[in-house]
Amino acid sequence: MSHASLTPAPIDVAAGRRIPAPPPAPRRAARAAPPVAALMAMVAYCAGLALHGTFPFGVVPRADNDLRHQYVPFHTYLWDLQHGTAQGDLLFNWQSGYGVGFLADFATYLANPFSWLTGLFPREEVEFAVFLVSLLSIGLAAALMTVFLGRLRPGSPWLRAQLSVGYAVCGWNVAEGAIVPMWMWGLVALPLLALVTDWCLTGRRWVLGTFLIAFCWSANFYTAAMATLAAAILLVLRLATADVDRRTRFRVLARAAGMTATGMLLAAPVILVCALANAQAQPTDRYVVGVETAPLTYLAMFLPGSLASPTAPNVFVGVLVLLLVLALPFQSRVPVRERVAWALVITLTAVSFVVTPTAKLWQGFALPHGAPFREAFVLSGFLVMAAWVCLARMPRPRALLGGAALLALLVALTHDAQPIGDPALRGTLAGGVVFTGLLLLYARGLRRRARAVVTSLLAASVVATTAHAVYAVTALEDPSLRGPSRPRTMTTVGLEAHEALTGLSRWPDARAEAGPGVFVTNNDAMLLGGQGGSYYSSYVTRETASGLAGLGLGQAMGGRHLWPARDPVLHALFGVGATLDTDAPTGPRPRTMPAPPLVTVRPDGSDGMYGAPADSVWARRQAALGARVYTVPDLTPANPDVVRTAAGWPLAGADEQGRATAGQAQAQAGPQARPGWANTFTARCAPGDRAFLYAPALRADVAVRDGVSQGFYGDPPVKLSPLVEVGRAGADGLLTLDVRTGETGQVLPADAIGCLDAPALDAAVRLLRDTGATAVRVDGHSIGADLPKGSTGTAVVAATAPPGWTCSADDGPTRPPVSHQGLLGVPLGDGADRVACAYTPPGLTAGLAGTTAGALVVAGVLLLRRLRSRRPRRQTTGGPRRPAGDRVDARRG
């Protein structure tokens, strides 16, 4: 067999002959090395955080951006599910967005198996539990990489463990992965799937490999797809460098393809549900970031502790790994074909991240929103594997010195590049000297005790330099550098709000809303409890986003962040019976109001505009409510020179130098106008009416005369300002509106003001209560209601109507619901006494069919194996016996 093979050359898999396993290391060391690698990686990561005082080792917040606003609240909902206090189940979440599908959220944000540990901690310590999800994923990734490196090439388990630390605490992990707990399973999936490729080469463990593929895709399909592509590249590399014939290569590839296809069939519910949820989600193209990266910036990212702004691939894997990768071209003990293959794989993979077509391939055929190099952990894995290929054959001093020279050259080329800071330079230079010296000592063929001392010094140096790199990146990403920040997600205010909402709960008779603002996160409804409107997820459907926007609800992130209701009409439409007053000086104060039941009835013909302008938010609200509650007055500008356009009233703003261009308008507005406010309008409502303003695209400050000004920050399609109460009409019914904007081209819609008739709203709510459901039952992903006998018209559920709902009236056929001004409607036909609706995530039924098909394939393979294992026994009485070495080992084949 040629020395060029990566593992002993695979023979004909179909004939039952396998690649001989590499010589095993001492059993005790082989067993101890993976957990030691896990411990080293976790200690190094924690030490780096502790050096900077980052949570949970200090007051510097770790939960920032999406970790704060999405992942901690989602884990809080998982805690509620485990303890039976959630309103919903794995399929549907009644707490957020006034009711949204949840299975895609679960599969995307919570399927990391370590996430289930959340339930072992108190609810207020969920943020610490989320930290453990990332930390334990780091440890498992280090352990599994240690095991795989032993399959890639035999050698010292302790040296493999040290290289694995560089993989588990790579730059991708420190800068991106560890604060996105679900992505951390990708770090685990890569060595796990690499082990599966090894079984493909050796013709073993087809069933176990298939289940591991399904497990990886179920735990996080997004990073599993990247890890699967990386595993395919690794398999091709190992086949290309092994001395085998074409037929054997084909059989190995066919085996791998069959295992992958079957594994994905088993994971089909996750794949299909998430794929359809993504296809149905509100688009947010404004957040796509390009992947172009300057060459020197990219090279600098290989130095541990580097962090680029704007972003670049975070690919550093530690000084030891980098030194060995650079020494590989000089490592004469590694065959040339193998060295060339690894150099090509590393180079082409690195380039593929910064070329848009191949970057899209890694990302699932579309560039992501936000961080654009989410696949960078793949390159880190390849670097560690190449480093082990070099170290397993113990490079000669000439190779080590050649690697050290290239490391010095890399530092010289990139020392003044943007990502490089002093900590990165100091850590790389000091680590390069230390590791070069220790490896030169190790290469001298020391005796056992001396070799153990050098190995221990290497391990201590790996932990120290890794911790230093974590500290350097953490210091650069300190949220306090960007402004005030809270050290914890669940603060005292949050705990008080949670307790208050728990005391207010009357679910499912009425909803309890956390409040109109953001207490802590963009997902307060999950973090604090209740059944509110706040919801931030990649899977907000178009129907939910557009339906709620049409009713005047505010949105951000292109419609993927929904805001809670802040006015009495929306409270009535969604059955909100209690909310929290966030402005109370003594903390969150409960406030209750009359609310219709979650299921109400609208008579036929009640969905009219009731005199409101066509297609206005006031018309849609009154049609949804089935009553006239608003007066929409005409706006009259104080400046007679302002001419109304089709879009509304143009607003005077500031000129390019920042000076007010509205001096003339100010004079014409009259002496009563607010100083510095260039736009004044008047309208007439009924005396004492509450005035609401809806201008979703407006960027301005608005105030009713003698009232408090309020900011509007619209930026369609990214951000839509909500409908906001701006004041009350005077005793004469006159409403004077002052508007100030610093932006050109701003327009105030002609129908921006709606005057709420409070007695009319109270009467509408009473009517909905009197004619609505007499009893409502909510059970996970279904809702049912008893109606007054013979109810006709449309039963309206206080939730939006995304795909997946089916409903029936009485015992009639099950059909998709209709949209009642964005709400879920069930036609009652000639009359009905009850309605029932159930939610099934789109793709779940087809996915379960795929799982069934995959299970049948696995069962067929097991049956075939059983039959083959019995065949030689029947032959023992009737003919010559086959040599034992040619039989398939049923326990391992």
N, C-alpha and C positions, 0 to 999 in steps of 0.2 A: 504494500500500500504506500502511496506517495506521501511524503512528509507535508505536502501542500494541503491535505484535507483538514477542514476545521474540526470535524469529529471523524472517527474512523468511518471509512466510506460506506454509505448505505448500499445494501445489496437488494435483490429483488424482494420488495415488500410482499408482493402477492404470493411468492413461494414460501413465505413464512420465515425468511431469514432476516435478521435484524442487524442494525449497526451495533457492533460490540460497544458496551458502555465504557467510558473512560475509566482509567484506574482510580479507584475510590481513595479519597483522603482518609486519614484515621477517623474512625467512626465518631469518636467523642468530639473531635474538633469540627467535623462536618456538621454535627448536630448543634453544637454550641455557637458556631459562627453566625448563622442567621439572626438569632435573638440578640447576639452581641452587636451586630450591625444595626438592628432596630434601636437598641438602647443608645448607641453612639449617635445615631442620626437625631433621635428625639432630644437627647441631652444637648447636642450642638445647637439645635434650633431654639430650644428654651433658653440656653445661655445667651444667645444673641438677642433675644427679646428682653431678657432680664438686664443685660448691659444697658439697654436704652430705657428701661422702666416701662415697657409696654405691657398692657393687660395680657395675662392675669398676674404679671410680676410687677406692676406699677400702675401709675395713674394715666399714662399715655394711652389714648383709646386705640384699640385694634379694630373695632367694628366701625368702618367708615364706608361711605358710598353704598354699594349694593350689599355688602356684608351686613351693614346696619339696617338698610331699608328693605331688604328682601330676605336674606338667608336666616337671620336670627328670628324675625317674625314667623317665617314658614316653619322653622323648627319649634317655635312656641305652639303653633297649631298642631304639629305632630305630637307635642307633649299633651295637648288637650285631647287629641284622638286616643292616645294611650291610656289616659286617665278618665275617659268617658265624659269629658266636659265640653267637647267641641260641638258646635251646631253644624253637623254634616258628617261626612265619612270620606273614604279615599276617593270616591267618585265625584262628590259635589261638596262645595264649601258655601254654606249659607251665611257665613260671617262677613265675607268680603264682597265688594262690588254689588251689594244687594242680591247676591247669589251667583256663583260662577262655578264652572267645572273645575275639578281639582286633580284628576288622575294625571294629566300632563304635567301639572305643577309638581306633583309628588315624584313622578319619574325623573323630572329634570333637576329638582332642587333637593330632594330628600331620599333618593334611592341608595345613596352610599350606605352600606350596611351599618357603618358605625353611627349613622344618624339615629338609629333606634336606641342608642345609649342615652339619648336626651331624657327619656322618661325616668331614668334612675336618679335624676337630680331634682331639686326643688324648681318650681316654675320660674322663680325669679333668677335662677342661675343658668338659664338656657344658654346665655352667651358663653359661659365657661364650657358647657357641654359641646357647643359648636366648635370651640377651640380644640377640644379633645378629638372631634371628628377629624380635623386636619392633622393633629399631632399623631394619632394612631395610624392614619393613612401613611404618614411619613415613615413610621416604624415598619409597617407591613411592606411598603415598597422597598425599603432597604433590605429587609429579610429575603424577599422574593428575588431581588436582583442578585443577592449573594448566592442563592440556590442556582439561578440560571447561569451565572458566570461559570459555575462548576460544570455545567453541561456544555457550555461553549468551549471550555478548555480546562483540563484538570490542572490543579495547582493549589497553593496554600489557601485554606478557607479564611484565614485571618487577613490575608492581603485582599482577597475578594471582598470581605466585609468592609474594609476601609475604602475601597473604590465605590462600593454601593452607597456609602454615606454621601459621597459627592453627587450621586444621582438623586437620592431622596431629598436632599437639601439643595437642589440646583437653583439657578437663578429664576427659572419659571415658577418654581414652587414659592420662593421667598417673595417675589414681586407680584405674582398673580394667583397661583394655585392655592396657597394656604389660606387666603382670605375668600376663596370660592370653594367651600367644602365639597361640593358635589364633583368639581373637576379633579379633586385629589384622587378619585378612584381611577382616573386615567394614569396617574403615576403608578398605581398598583397594577392596572391592566396590562401595561407594556411588558414587564417581566413575566407576568402570568401567561400572556399570549405567546411570548417568546418560548416559554416552556412547552406550550402546546405545539409550536413549530418543531421543537426538538423531538416531541413524540411522533410528529409526522415523519421526520427523518428516520426515526428508529422503528417505525411501524408498531407503536404501542399506544395503549390507552385511548382508543378512539372515542369511547363513550364518555370517559372522564373529560377529555379534551373538549368534546362537544358541549358538555354541561358548563365547563369553565368559560367557553365563548359566550354561551347564553347568559351566564352570570355576569360577565363583564358588560355586555350590552344592556342588561337589565339594570345594573347598578348606575351606569351613566352612559347612555348610548352615544352622547356627543363625543366625549374623549375616547370611548371604546372604538368608535369609527377611526379615529386617528391612530390609536394603538394597533388596530387591526391592519391598517395600511402599512404601518411601520413593521409589524410582524411579517407581512408579506414580503417587504423589501429584505428583511433579514433572512427569510427562508430562501429567497432567490440568491442572495449573496452566498449563503452556505452551500447551496447546490452548485453554484458557479465555481466555487473553490474546492469542491470535493471531486475525487477521481471516480466518477460513476458514469454509466452509459446513459444514453438519451431515454431509453425505456424506463429506467429507474427514476430519472428526474420527472418524467411524465406521471408515473404512479405516485410519487410523493406529492406533486402538485395537485393531482386529482384527489388524493386523500385529504389534503388541506382544504381544498375547495368544498368537498363533501362535508367535512366537519364544520366549516364556517357557515355554509348554507343551512345545515341542520340546526346549528346553534342559534342562528338568526331567526329561524322559524320558531324555535322555542321561546325566543324573546320577542316575538312578533307583536304581542299586545303593547309593549312599551314603544316599539319602533313605530307602529302604525298610529297609535294614539297621539304620540308627540309630533309625528310628521303631519298629520291632519290638523292638529291644533296650531302648528306653526303656519300651515297654509291658510288657515282661517283667521289668523291673528291680525290685529291692526298693524299695517306696515309702518316702519319707522326708518326710512332710507336716509334721513338727515343725520343719523348717528353712525353711518358707515365710515370707517377710517381706512385710509390707504396703507399699503404695505411697503412702499418704496423706502429704502434705507441706504444712507451713504455708506460706502465700503469701510471707511475707517471707523465709523460709528459701530458698524456691525462687528468688526474685529475687536473693538474695545469691549464689547459685551461678553467676550470670552474671559475677561479678567474678573475674578470673584469680587463682588462688592460694587459692580458697575450698575448704573441705572440711568437710562436715557430719557430725555424729554425734548421733543416728542418721542413717543415710544419706539423701541426697536426690539428685536427678538432677545428675550432674557435666556441666555443659553449657558451661562457659566456653570461649571461642575466641580470647582475646587482646583487648587493649585496642583495637587498630586495627579489628578486625572489629566489636566492640561499638559503637564510636563511629560507624562507617558505617551499621550497622543502625539505630541511633537517629536518624541523620541522614536516613534514607530517607523518612520521612513529610514532610520539608521539601524534598525534592529535586524541584523543579518540572520538571526536565528528564526525569524519569521519568513516564510517563503515570499518571494517577490510578488507572486500572483495574489497572495492574501493581503499583502501591504497595499498593493494597487487597488484591490477591491474595496478595502476599507476607506482608503483615501477618496475614491470616487463616490462611495455612498455618503460619506460625511459632507463632501463638497457639494454634491448635487442636492442633498437634503437641505443644506444651509441656503443654497441659492433658491430652492423651490419656495421658501418662506417669503421671499421678497419679490417674487414675480407673480403678478396678479392671477394669471390662469392657473398656475400650480398651487398658489395660495388658496384659491377657491376650491380646488380639489381637496386639500387638507381640511377645509372648513365646511365641507358638505355642499360645494358648488355655489356658495354665496359668501361674500365677505361679511363678517359679523358686525354687530353694533358694539362699539367700544373697543376693548383691547383686541388688536388684530392678529396677534401671534400666539394664539391659544394652543398651537401644536408644538411649541418650542421644546416641551419636555421630551419629544421624540428624538430630537438631535442630542439632547443631554444623555439620553439612554445609549444612543449609538457611540457617543464619545466615551462613555464608561466601558462599553463592550470593547472598543478598539484599544483602550488603555489596558484592559485585561489581556487581550491578545498579545500586547507588548510585554506586560509584566509577567505573565504566566511562564514565559520562556526566559525570564530573567535577563534583561538587556545587559550587554557588556558596557564597561565604562565609556567607551567611545560613543555608543548610542545615547547614553544618559547625558553626556556632555554635549552632544549634538542637539538633544532636546532642550537642554538648558540654554544653549546659544540661541535657538529659535524663540524660546520664551523671552530672553532678553531683547531680541529683535522686535518681538511683538509689543513689548512694553515701550521700546524706543519709538515705534511707529505711532502708537496710540496714546502716549502719555498726556498729550494736551487735547485729546478728543473730548467732546462734550460729556459722554457718560462717565469719564474717569474722574474720580475724586481722590484726595490724598489717602483715605483709608484703603481704597482699592489698590492703589500703587504700592503702598507700604505692605499690605498683606500679600500681594503677588510677589514682590521682590524678596521679602523675608521668607515666605513659604517656598519659593523657588530654591533659595540657598539651602534651607533646612532639608527639603525633600531630596534634592540632588545629593547632598552629603550622606543622608541616611541610606538612600538606595545604593550609592557607591559602596558603603560599608556592607550592606546586605549582599551585594553581588560578589563579595570576596569569598564566599563559601565559609561563613562563620560556623563555629560549633553551635550545638543546639541552644545552650544557655545564652550565648552572646546574640544568637539570631533572635531569641525571644525578647531580649532587651531592646534590640533595634526595632523589632516589630511593635513593641509597646510604645517606643518613642514615636514611631510613625503614626500609631493610633492616636496618641495624645496630640500630635501636631495636626492631624486631620480634624479632630474635634475643635482645636483652638482656631485654626484658620477658617473652618466652616462657621463657627460662632462669630468670628470677626466679620465675615462676609454678610451674615444675617444682620448683625448690628449695623453695618454700613448702609445696607439697603433700607432697613427699618428707620434709621435716622433720617434718610433722605425722604421717606414717605410719611413722616410724622404729620398727622392731620392738623395738629396745632399750628404748623407752619402756614396753613392756608386760611386760618381764622379760628374763632372760638369753636370748641368742640366739647362734647360731653364724654367723660371717661367710660361710662357704661351705657348700654342700651336701655335697660330697665332701671330707671331712676326712681327716686322717692315719689316724684309726681306721677310717674307711670304706675307704680304700685298702688297709689291712692286712687288713680283712675280705674285700675282693674278692680279694686275692691268696690268702688262706687258702681261700676257697671254690673258687677255680679249681684249687688243688692237691688239694682233696678230691673233685672231680667224678668220679663214676662213672656218669653219666647215659648211657643209660637203665637201667642195672642197679639204680641206687638214686638217691634224691634227696639233695641237700645243702641243709640249711636254715640260713638266716642266724642264727637264734637266737630265743629266746622273746620278747625285748623289741624295742624300736625302736632300732637303732643311730643312724640318721640321719633316715629319713623313714617315712611310712606305706606306702611301696612299696619297702621295702628289697630285696625279692626281685628287682626290676628294677634297682635302683641298684647293689646289691652283687653280684648274681649268685646262682647256685644255683637250686633249684626249690622254693621255699618256699610258705608259706601267706599271707604278708602281701600285701594287695591293697586298694587304695583307688580306686574308680572309680564313676561314675554308673551303670554298666551291670552291676553285680553282680546276677545273676538271682535271682529268688525261690527257685528250686530250689537254687542254690548256697548262698545265705544260710541257708535253713531247714535244708538237709542238714547243713551244717557246724555250725550252732547246735545241732542235735539230737545231735551227737556231742560237744558240750562245748567247741567252739571259741569264743573271745571275739570280739565284734563291737562296732563303734561306728558312728556316723553312720547309725543306723537300719538297719544291716546292709550298708551300702555300704563299710565299712572292715573287712576281715577280718584277724584276727590269726593269727600262726603258731602251730603246735602247740608245747606246752610239757610234754608228758608222754609216757611210753614207749608207751602204747597207741595214741595218735594217730600217733606215729612209725611204729608197726608197720602201722597201717591205710593210711598213705600212703607206705609204702616209704622212709621217711627213714633213710638209713644214716650220715649225718654231720651234725653241727651245730656251732655255735660257742658256746663258753662266754664270755658277755659279762662275767662277773664276774672274769675272770682279771686279776690286777694288772699283768701285762706286755702286755696287749692281747688281742685275740680269740684264744682257744685252741681248736684243733680237737678235737672229740670224736666218736668213731665208735661205732656200735652195730650188731648184726646186724639185717638188714632183709629182709623178704620182697621178691620181685620186684614190679614194678609191676602185673603181672597174676597173680592167684592164683585158686584154685578153691575153692568152698564146696560141700560135698556137700548134697544135698537134706535138708532138715530140720535143718540146722545153725544156723539163724537163730533159735534159741529164746532165752528170757530167762535161762536158767540160774540160776533162783532169785532174781534181782534184782526189785525192785518193778516192777510193770507201768508202762510208759511213762516209766521213769526213764532218765537218761543212762547209768546202769550197764547197764540191760537193752539199750538200743540199741547200746552199744559191744560187749557180749558177743555180741549177735546179728550185728553186722557182722564181728566177729572169728571167730565160729564156735566159741567156747570160753569156759569159765568162768574168769575171772581175778580177779573182785572178790568180796569179802564186804561186804554192806551192813548194818552193825550198827544197832541201835536207839540213839537218843540219849536220855539220861536227864538232865533238868535238875537242877542242885544245889539249886535253889529249889523245894520241893515245891508251892508255890502257883501255879506256872506251869502253865497248862492248854493242852494241845495243841489246835489248831484244824485245820480241813480243810487249810489252807495250810501248817501246820507249827507251830513253836514261836515264840510272840511274844517279842520282845526288849525288855528295858527300856532306855530311852534317856535323853536329857536333856530337862528341862522347858523351858518357854518362856524362862526366865531364864538357861538354860545351866547350871543346877546339876544334879548327878546326882540323878535320882529313884530311883536304884538302891541307896540306902544300906541299905535293908532287905534287898534281894536280895543285896547284898555280904556282909552279916553272915550270911545264910543259906547263902551259897555256901561258907562255911568259911574258916578262916585261911590255907589254901594258895592261895586265889584271888589273882590279880594285883591289886595296889592300883589302884582306879579302874575295874576291869573288872566290869561289873554282871551279866554272863551267863556262867555256867559249865555245861558239859555234859560228860558222860562217855560213852564207848562202848568196846566190847571187840572187838579184832581179834586175829589171830594174832600172837604175839610177834615184834616187829621188822618187821611189815608197814608199807609206806609208805602213809600216809593222804592221801587227796585229798578236796577239798571242792568241791562244785558247787552254787552258789547264784547264778544269773545275775542276780537282781534285788537282791541284798544290797548295802547300803551300810554297811560296817562294817570294823573291824579284827579279824582273827582270828589266834589263836596257839594252838598246842599247848603245854601246860605246859613251861616251860623252853626253848621254842623262840622263833624270831624271828617277830614279828607281820607279817602281810601285809594289805595294804589291798584291799578289794573295793569297786568303784565302779559297781555296776549301776544302770541307769536305763532300764528297758524303756519303749518299744521302741527308744529311741535307743542305749542301750549295754547289752550283756550281758557280765557278768563271765565269764571263762573258768574251766574246771576247773583247780584249782591244788593242788599238793602243799603241805600244811601241816605235815607232820612225820611221825614214826614212832611206832608203838605201843611201849610199854615192854616190859621182859622178861616182865612178867606179862600182856601183851596189853592193858593198860589205856591208854586214850587220853583225856586231859583237855583239853577245848577251852574256851578263854576267848574271849568275843566282846564287843566294845565298839562302840557306835554312838551317834551324837549325833542321830539322826533318829527320829522317832516312826513307829510303824506297821511297823517292820522285822520280818521273819519269817525264821527259819532253817528251811529245808525239813526234814521228818522224815527224808528219805533223803539228806541233804546229804553224808554221809560215805561214801566207798568205800575199802576197804582192799585194796590191790593185792597179789596173790599172785605175787611175782616168778618163782619156778620155773614156775608155771602159764603165765605169759606167755611165758617162754623156750620152753616146750614148744609153745605155740601158734604162735610164730614159726617154730620148726623145722618144724612140720607144714606151714605155709604155704609154706615154702621147698621142702620135699620134694615137695609136690603141686602147686606153682605152675608158672608158665611156665618152660620150659627155655631159651627165648630170647625177647627182647622187642625189637621194632623200632619206633622212633618217627621219623616223617618229617613234620615240619611240623605239619599238622593231622590226622594219622592215627596210629594205633597198631595194631600186630599182634603176635601172640605164638604161639609153638609150645607146645602143652600135652603133658603125658604122654598117650600114646595111649589113646583111649577115655575121656577124662575126662568125667564126668557132673556134673550139678548146675548151678552158675552160675559163670561166669568173672567175676571182679570186677576192674575196672580202678581203680587208686588215683587216682581223680578223681571229681568230682561229675558229675551227669547233667543239665545244662541242655538246653533244646531245641536241636536242630541235629545231635545225634549219630545216626548209623545204624551198625548192627553186623551181623555175620554170623558164623556158626560153620561151619567148613569151607567148602564151596561152597554153603551154603544161602542162602535169600533174605535180603535186607537189610531189617532192621527197626529201629525205635527201640529203644534199650536199656531195661531195667527199672531201677528204683531198688532198690538193696540197702542199706537203711538210709542212704540219701542218696548212696551210691556208685554208680558206673556198672556195671550188671550185664548180662551176656549169657547167656541160658539156653542150655545145651549140648544139650538134648534127650536123645536116646538115647545120645549120646556124640560127642565131637569131638576132633580133634587140633590144631586151631588156631582162633583167632578174629581178626577184623579189624574195626576201627572207624574211621570217618572223620567229621570235623566240617565241616559247611557252615553258615555263618551264616544264620539265618532271614532270609528276604527277599532273599538274594543271587540265587537263581535267577530269581525274578520281576523283580528289578532288572535283571539282564542281559537279560531279555526286553524290558523297557522301553527299555534302551539300543539294542537291535536295532531296535525300532520307531522310535525317534528317528533312528537312522542312516538308516533307509529314507526317512523324511520328508525329511531333508537331501538324500539322493541324488535323491529326486523333484524337489525344488526346483532342484537343480543341473541335472538333465536338462531340466526345463521352461525354465530360463533359457537353456540351450544351444539348445533348439528355437526359442525366441523370438528369440535373437540371429541365427539363420540365416534367419529368415523374410524380413526386408527385402531380403536379397541375392537371393532368388528373385524378388522383386517388381520388381527393377530392369529386367528384360527385358520385363515384360509390362504395365506400367502406370506411372502417375505415381509419383515417389519422394516419400516423406514427408519433411517438413522435418527436418533433422538435430536441431533442438532438441527434437523430440517423441519421439525414439527412446529406448529404455531403454539405458543404458550397461551392457553386460553385465559390465564389469569392476567396476562399483560398485553395480549394482542388486541 
